[in-house]
């Protein structure tokens, strides 16, 4: 999907900032469609998309250094509003004749913002605000024709504007929650300045996607692998709404699922929605291929490849199948590496597909964040147990076991994970947490005492995080009494475990998953 139903698009040019995806989220929350493009996207391509506005993201570079990311100055002459954020503002000032220099002191964290002119961005806001800064350079003088809208102690030009040309810049980050008024500032830009009509909604996305899928698929058959997770179930339900019986869902039980997952997919999902589902028990096949494999990237590649092979073999028994539908989301695409984002890990539904795959891939959710996919699932009528299910990676429990995956280790982890989730639900905390699970590090053993005997067994690691979109995450502050109860149950009920630890790492620097 590349445009909203009203053909209203905000283009975000990415200069490599860690917050670029948050800018997109905030714009989407205003019911305005946006897409992230590399900073060096040709001017003609940008023009051909007829954006209603352009946002220049932050980035780690200094505008005056050799090789720093640049844009065609023609971006400012397209006649559409432009908002520069952090590096984006500095680049705008630098290219249009302002003065940018290294700050005497790096400004990072909360800062007091003094608003001198309300203008369009600060309409109706107080003169004193709190914002979030993250920069080593600053704009000393705005370009000719620009006004200084706001300043901080370290940034004389913390916001600037040329209302006649509808060019705006802010040194702070309005997209982060630490800038309390930031979402309203972005809303004023995309709605008041860019004159977007806020027509991009869950319902409009479904309607457009259904039309796009029908045009793409025509009379061909589609297979979709479902795992029970929100991503795959949502894409299956969306494709089913578009083409009905042309869709066949394949549920591959790779033996790496959580406890009770297979039954839930078959009954709660497929039967509830009337979707044709083929169940394939491939647990032994996956375990055999994973035997002796310890490298996490190899595990992901093997599982992704094996998934596709199973799809193809099953699809060979069906007539007219030409497409494979996948539940790829925007964070998957970003984390698997773009020109302006380093590759963190390969997602099996992005980078793990074999090059000689016969089926053509369709990814209707590719531009959605997780909470947007959840809203689509709810609108499509998926069961609540699936709509609110925590994210679960395609490679399953294989990447929650560090090292080799074996049947015994999977059983141990499955039981521990089920206890953790059961107790979270009992404490009414499950829906307040983005993701919670147990992990197993079989390479670690520790001494313990159970009864009168010495034990030498494995630890289970509990992980629970809060997040908005999985791009960043904080460890969840679970009650000690709950953690104690979960620990006691796991040690008493799961053979081979004598210790439970709680992971208190945030993302970054850690990832949410263990591998």
Secondary structure, DSSP 8 states (H G I E B T S, - for coil): --S-TT---EEEEE-S-TTHHHHHHHHHHTT--EEEEETT--HHHHHHTT-SEEEE---SS-TTSTT-----GGGGGSSSEEEEETHHHHHHHHHTT-EEEEEEEEEEEEEEEEES--TTTTTT--SEEEEEEEEEEEEEE--TT-EEEEE-SS-TTSEEEETTTTEEEESS-TTSTTSTTHHHHHHIIIIIIS-------HHHHHHHHHHHHHHHHTT-EEEEE--SSHHHHHHHHHHHHHHGGGEEEEEEE-S---TTHHHHIIIIIIIHHT--EEEEE-HHHHHHHHTT---HHHHHHHHHHHHHHHHHHHHTTSSSEEEEE----HHHHHHT-BTTB------TTTT-S-TT--SEEE-TTTT--HHHHHHHHHHTT--HHHHT-----TTGGGGGEES---HHHHHHHHHHHHHHHHHHHHTT-GGG-SEEEEEEEEEEEEEEEETTEEEEEEEEEEEEEE-SSSSSBEE----HHHHHHHHHHHHHHSTTEEEEEE----BTTS-SS--
